Amino acid sequence: MSRITEAFKKHPALITYITAGDPTLAATEQLIYGLEKAGADIIELGIPFSDPLADGPVIQASHQRALKNNVSIASVLGLMSKIRKNTFIPICFMLSFNLIVQYGEEAFYQDCSNAGVDGVIIPDLPPEACEVRGGMYNVDTIFLVAPTSSEERIKLAVNNSKGFVYLIMVKGITGARKGTAGNYRELIQKVKSFSNLPVAVGFGISTPQQARELSKTADGVIVGSAIVELVGKKQFKKALALVAGFRRALNVK
C-alpha cells in the first residue's frame, strides 16, 4: 500500500499545494515541514512551467517567481532527496507533460522513485493518450476529472489512476472562490460509482468551511491558491495557520 493510499485511511485527507522554488527552494523545504506539522496529509509540489495549464493568476505568478530562480525538475528532485532524510509525508509532483517529455519519461519516473516522490499529477495528459509508466517504479499517476468529463473519460481516468482521483469542482482555472459547485455531491458520487479509489476535490476551495462541507461526500480536499497567495507575500506563518484551520475543520465529527 502506497503512502498516498495510507493518507486517506485515518480521516478526510488534507492535500496542500505549493509551487517548488517559490520564493526559494530553501523556503519550500521549510514549508513542507511546516505544512506537515500544521496537519497536511499529502503535499502537491508544483514544478514551475512557463505556461501552466488551468492555473489562475495566483499560481501563474508563483511559477514565474520560481522560474526566475531557475527551478527545474532536476533541482526539485535534489530537494526531494534532502527532504526524505527528515520526513516521509506523501509528496506528489504536479507538472506539465511537456516537462516530462523534455526530461525523458523513463528517466523521470526512475528518478522520482529514487528521490521518494509518491505520485505525479499531469493536468495535460489525457488518460487515453499513452501508456502510463509510473506504476513500473511505484510512483502513482493521478488523473484529473472535470465537471464536463463524459462517463467514458471518467472511467478511463479512474481506471488508470493510482492513489486517488483528482476531481475538479468547477469549470475554469484555479483560484479561490466564495462557494462550491451546486451539484458537487452528484459529481463526487458519479466518480465514486466507477472506482473504489479515494476522490479528492480541488479548484476553488479557499475556506475551512468549504472544505468541511465537501468532506462529507469527498475523501479529501485540495487547497492551493489560498496558500500560494500568502506564500507569495512571504506570509508563511499565516499560510501555515490557514492550513491548521483547514485541519481543524476536517477533524470535526
Residue pairs with C-beta under 8 A, 6 or more apart in sequence:
2 90
2 118
2 119
2 138
2 140
2 162
2 163
3 88
3 89
3 90
3 118
4 42
4 90
4 92
4 118
4 119
4 140
4 162
4 163
4 164
5 163
5 198
6 90
7 13
7 41
7 42
7 90
7 220
8 41
8 164
8 198
8 219
8 220
10 41
11 250
11 251
12 215
12 218
12 219
12 220
12 221
12 250
13 41
13 42
13 164
13 198
13 200
13 219
13 220
13 221
14 39
14 40
14 41
14 42
14 211
14 220
14 221
14 223
14 243
14 246
14 247
14 250
15 40
15 41
15 42
15 43
15 44
15 200
15 202
15 220
15 221
15 222
15 223
16 35
16 40
16 42
16 43
16 44
16 222
16 223
16 224
16 227
16 243
17 43
17 44
17 45
17 46
17 59
17 94
17 202
17 222
17 223
17 224
17 227
17 228
18 28
18 31
18 32
18 35
18 43
18 44
18 45
18 46
18 62
18 224
18 227
18 228
18 231
19 28
19 45
19 46
19 48
19 59
19 62
19 63
19 65
19 66
19 228
19 231
20 28
20 45
20 46
20 47
20 48
20 66
20 71
20 76
20 79
21 28
21 48
21 65
21 66
21 69
21 71
21 75
21 76
22 28
22 48
22 62
22 63
22 65
22 66
22 228
22 231
22 232
23 65
23 69
23 231
23 232
23 234
24 69
25 69
25 71
25 75
25 76
25 79
27 231
27 236
28 45
28 79
29 79
29 82
29 83
30 236
31 231
31 236
31 239
31 240
32 43
32 45
32 83
32 87
32 89
32 91
33 86
33 87
34 236
34 240
35 43
35 89
35 240
35 243
36 43
36 87
36 89
37 240
38 240
38 241
38 243
38 244
38 247
39 243
39 244
39 246
39 247
39 248
40 89
40 243
40 247
41 89
41 90
41 220
42 89
42 90
42 91
42 92
42 118
42 220
43 89
43 90
43 91
43 92
44 91
44 92
44 93
44 94
44 121
44 222
44 224
45 76
45 91
45 92
45 93
45 94
46 52
46 59
46 62
46 63
46 93
46 94
46 95
47 71
47 72
47 73
47 76
47 93
47 94
47 95
47 96
47 99
48 62
48 63
48 64
48 66
48 67
48 71
49 63
49 95
49 96
49 98
49 99
50 63
50 67
51 96
52 59
52 60
52 63
52 96
53 96
53 123
53 124
54 123
54 168
54 173
54 174
55 63
55 173
55 174
56 173
56 174
56 175
56 225
57 175
58 174
58 175
58 176
58 225
58 228
58 229
58 232
59 174
59 175
59 224
59 225
59 228
61 232
62 228
62 231
62 232
65 232
73 93
73 95
73 99
73 100
73 103
73 108
74 103
76 93
77 111
77 112
77 115
77 117
78 115
80 91
80 115
80 116
80 117
81 114
81 115
81 116
83 91
83 116
84 115
84 116
88 116
90 118
90 119
91 116
91 117
91 118
91 119
92 117
92 118
92 119
92 120
92 121
92 140
92 142
92 163
93 112
93 117
93 119
93 120
93 121
94 120
94 121
94 122
94 123
95 120
95 121
95 122
96 122
96 123
96 124
97 122
97 124
97 125
98 124
100 108
100 122
105 133
106 133
109 120
109 133
109 134
109 136
109 137
109 139
110 137
112 120
112 134
112 137
112 139
113 137
113 138
113 139
117 139
118 139
118 140
118 163
119 134
119 139
119 140
119 141
119 142
119 162
119 163
120 134
120 139
120 140
120 141
120 142
121 142
121 144
121 166
122 141
122 143
123 144
125 143
126 153
126 156
127 143
127 153
127 156
127 157
127 159
127 160
127 161
128 153
128 156
132 141
132 160
134 140
134 141
134 162
135 141
135 162
140 161
140 162
140 163
141 160
141 161
141 162
142 161
142 162
142 163
142 164
142 165
142 166
143 156
143 157
143 158
143 160
143 161
143 165
143 166
144 157
144 166
144 167
144 168
145 153
145 154
145 157
145 158
145 165
145 166
145 167
145 168
145 191
146 168
146 171
147 168
147 169
147 170
147 171
147 181
147 183
147 187
148 171
149 157
151 194
154 190
154 191
154 194
155 194
157 165
158 165
158 191
158 194
158 195
158 197
159 194
159 195
161 195
161 197
162 197
163 197
163 198
164 197
164 198
164 199
164 200
164 219
164 220
165 191
165 195
165 197
165 198
165 199
165 200
166 200
166 202
166 222
167 187
167 188
167 191
167 199
167 200
167 201
167 202
167 218
168 201
168 202
168 203
169 180
169 181
169 184
169 187
169 201
169 202
169 203
169 204
169 205
169 214
170 177
170 180
170 181
170 203
170 204
172 203
173 203
174 202
174 203
174 204
174 224
174 225
175 203
175 204
175 225
176 204
176 205
176 206
176 225
176 226
176 229
177 204
177 205
177 206
178 206
179 210
180 204
180 205
180 210
180 213
180 214
181 187
184 201
184 214
184 217
185 217
188 199
188 201
188 217
188 218
189 217
191 199
192 199
198 219
198 220
199 218
199 219
199 220
200 218
200 219
200 220
200 221
200 222
201 214
201 218
201 220
201 221
201 222
202 221
202 222
202 223
202 224
203 222
205 211
205 214
205 221
205 222
205 223
205 226
206 223
206 225
206 226
207 226
208 245
208 246
208 248
208 249
208 250
209 249
210 221
211 221
211 223
211 246
211 249
211 250
212 249
212 250
212 252
214 221
215 221
215 250
221 246
221 250
223 242
223 243
223 246
226 242
227 239
227 242
227 243
230 236
230 238
230 239
230 242
231 239
